[in-house]
Amino acid sequence: MTTVHSSDESAARPGSAGTLTLDQLEVGRLGRVLAVGAEVGDVARRLADRLGALGVLPGTSIRPLRRAPLGDPSVYRVCDFDLCLRDAQASLVTVTVDVPGTTTAGRAS
């Protein structure tokens, strides 16, 4: 397997207009995945591959549900299940804040 990236790398960089990493998304806010695995390294690539296998793919809706009392880890709703990630793992996922009422066919919100 290979690392999952978006088709437009410049738009998927955290800090670009309207983009942030998953660990920065506020609890309750709906986000849309732009890219997974922006960092280089064997561990980051394997984690990005695993996240992709779990459904964290470009275009997928994702929502932070809750954070641990000290802020790490956090639980995210992806498709129809809850996924717990540490901030270091969530920082590999670049998202944009989703506007209510906009959906992508085939992806659950």
C-alpha positions in Angstrom: 0.0 0.0 0.0 1.1 3.6 -0.5 0.4 6.8 1.4 -2.8 8.5 0.5 -2.5 12.0 -0.7 -5.0 14.5 -2.3 -4.8 15.3 -5.9 -3.9 18.9 -5.2 -1.0 18.9 -2.7 -0.8 22.7 -2.4 -4.5 23.0 -1.3 -4.0 20.1 1.2 -1.2 21.7 3.2 -2.2 22.7 6.8 -2.2 26.4 7.1 -3.4 26.9 3.5 -6.6 28.9 3.1 -9.3 27.0 5.2 -7.2 23.9 6.0 -6.0 22.5 9.3 -4.9 19.2 10.7 -7.4 16.9 12.3 -6.1 17.5 15.8 -6.9 21.2 15.4 -10.5 20.7 14.4 -12.9 21.7 17.2 -15.0 19.1 19.0 -18.4 18.9 17.2 -17.3 20.6 14.0 -17.6 18.6 10.8 -14.6 18.4 8.6 -13.8 16.9 5.2 -10.5 15.0 4.7 -8.2 16.6 2.1 -5.1 14.4 2.5 -3.6 11.8 4.7 0.1 11.3 5.4 1.9 14.6 4.7 4.9 13.6 6.7 7.7 11.4 5.4 9.1 8.4 7.2 8.3 4.7 7.4 6.1 5.0 10.5 4.1 7.9 9.1 3.6 6.0 5.8 2.4 2.8 7.7 0.0 4.9 9.8 -1.4 6.7 6.8 -2.0 3.4 5.1 -3.8 2.1 8.2 -5.9 5.2 8.4 -6.8 4.8 4.8 -7.9 1.2 5.4 -10.1 2.4 8.2 -11.9 4.8 5.8 -10.0 8.0 6.5 -9.6 8.9 2.8 -9.8 12.3 0.9 -13.5 13.3 0.7 -14.6 11.5 3.8 -16.5 13.4 6.5 -15.0 13.3 10.0 -16.1 14.9 13.3 -14.2 15.1 16.6 -16.6 13.8 19.3 -14.6 14.2 22.5 -11.2 14.7 23.9 -9.6 13.1 26.9 -9.4 15.3 30.1 -5.8 16.3 29.3 -6.6 16.7 25.6 -5.0 13.6 24.1 -6.3 11.2 22.7 -9.4 12.2 20.9 -12.4 10.3 19.6 -13.5 11.0 16.0 -16.6 9.8 14.1 -15.6 8.5 10.7 -18.2 6.9 8.4 -20.3 4.9 10.9 -17.8 4.2 13.6 -15.8 6.0 16.3 -12.0 6.1 16.0 -9.6 7.1 18.8 -6.4 8.8 17.7 -3.6 10.5 19.5 -2.8 14.1 18.4 0.5 12.9 16.7 -1.6 10.5 14.6 -4.4 13.0 13.9 -1.8 15.6 12.8 -1.2 13.4 9.7 -4.7 14.1 8.5 -5.4 17.4 6.7 -9.0 18.6 6.7 -11.1 21.5 5.8 -14.1 22.7 7.9 -17.2 21.4 6.2 -20.1 23.8 5.5 -23.5 22.3 6.7 -25.6 21.1 3.9 -22.8 20.1 1.6 -22.1 16.3 1.2 -20.2 14.1 -1.1 -22.0 11.1 -2.6 -21.1 7.8 -1.0 -19.6 9.4 2.1 -21.3 9.4 5.5 -21.4 12.6 7.6 
